[in-house]
Amino acid sequence: EKSRGEITVDIYNTQSWPRTDVVYLSKEQSAVGDRVTDQQGRSVPSQRLSTGELAVLIQNVPPMSAKRFLVMKGSPHKRGSVKAERNILESSLIAVSVNEQTGAVESLRWKPNDVDLVDRTRGSGLNEYLYVPGRIPQDARRLANVRVRVKEKGSLLSSLLVEADAPGCRRYSYEVRVIDGIGRVDIINEIDKKAVREKEGVHIAFPFNVAGGQLRYDVANGIVRPEADQLPGSCKNFFSVQSWVDISSDSYGVTWSTIDAPLIEIGSITAEQPWMKTIEPSSTFYSYVMNNYWHTNYKADQEGLTLFRYSIMPHGAFSAEKAVRFAKEQREPLVVAAADPAKTPVRSLFHLDSIELVVLSVKPIEGGKSWLVHLYNPTDRDQYTVMMWNRSVPVTRHESDLFGRIGEPIEWTIKVAAFGNAFVRVDRR
């Protein structure tokens, strides 16, 4: 809503935990100026980007609720220490270097543990583009004529743009971003693919340096360790990933999230190799993004513009709930919506007192008179929680199923089994 030279926006957090992240206001949503304040008039860090968007750091949005902000005429509130120069990005938490010959991320240093997460013995680095003409991985072709430059240069957000001649593509580029105070790296690949009908495949390499690391990935809200958690005869040439891959040792690791590309290969490019019965542990995997090998019910070429987006978060010892939350945050970012100044921002229905559990959905049922809440426990331990109702309307809670049927009443504590799900039906009294 635009009034008195101001634009009012609400930022929605759809997750069941507090969120802090950057949002990107469009040119229209930030047309009046570069200054942003909260409802109390306190300035919020912002930065005008080369795209015309306004990047805004939104802090501590409560679970499943909204906070209101005003965009107005004036200079941005600058905060942060992010730097960009030539082929290097650096924040207080992370330092990134891009190789100017190969175009790959040759170094990703996590400052809290002083560890470089790139294994340069297994290729050129992270996000390396590999094009296989035919079916033989050893024939993979790489980028040529690489150009690296600073795209965004600010204390809140900085980024590098890598452009190159990519085999199989009309145009190829990717942007790598770091954000002040946010412990992750964002990578946005933009591939304008040629129509090729000879056999081909496109793979993007991620050789991580995690000594003795255990690789895990998620699928169907389960967490899988290759070999250990697979049924006999399962496919090992490639793996279906719901939203994240994690590689962790006892002391540190890295979580990689994928929004657009659901297949990976572990250790090497193996998709079109003879059927694999076993697979060796590895901290290297490949995002398997394109192919025209499959003969039935698939388009013969994959022409056109495609985005492949990844985020990488270094961390300490493995935490299942943190990996799940990180990936959900990338797939379901903070939502920007025009606000009606005459109405108050949306307030959360409830919150949980457990940090291990995740609310996957809150569904209105019975014509909006009741709600069905889906809880998920990604840990290997039974979890117990109390649902703290945040509205004045009195309610009852019952155990339920995915169809919303009423079960046993819930007096206080809700149990969710290890790796399990639970449904809670909430009815107005």
Secondary structure, DSSP 4 states (H G I P E B T S, - for coil): -EETTEEEEEEEE-SSS-EEEEEEE-TTTTTT-SEEEETT--B-BEEE-TTS-EEEEEEEEPTTEEEEEEEESS--B-----EEETTEEE-SSEEEEE-TTT-SEEEEEETTTTEE-B-GGGSS-BTEEEEEESS-GGG-B--EEEEEEEEE--SSEEEEEEEEE-TTEEEEEEEEEEETTEEEEEEEEEEEE----SSEEEEEEEEB--TTPEEEEEETTEEE-TTTTSPTT---SSEE-SSEEEEE-SS-EEEEEESS--EEEESS--TTSSPPS-----SEEEEEEEE----SSS-S---EEEEEEEEEEEESS--HHHHHHHHHHHHS--EEEE--TTSPPP--SEEES-SS-EEEEEEEEGGGTEEEEEEE--SSS-EEEEEEE-SSS-EEEEEE-TT----SB--SEEEE-TT-EEEEEEEE-
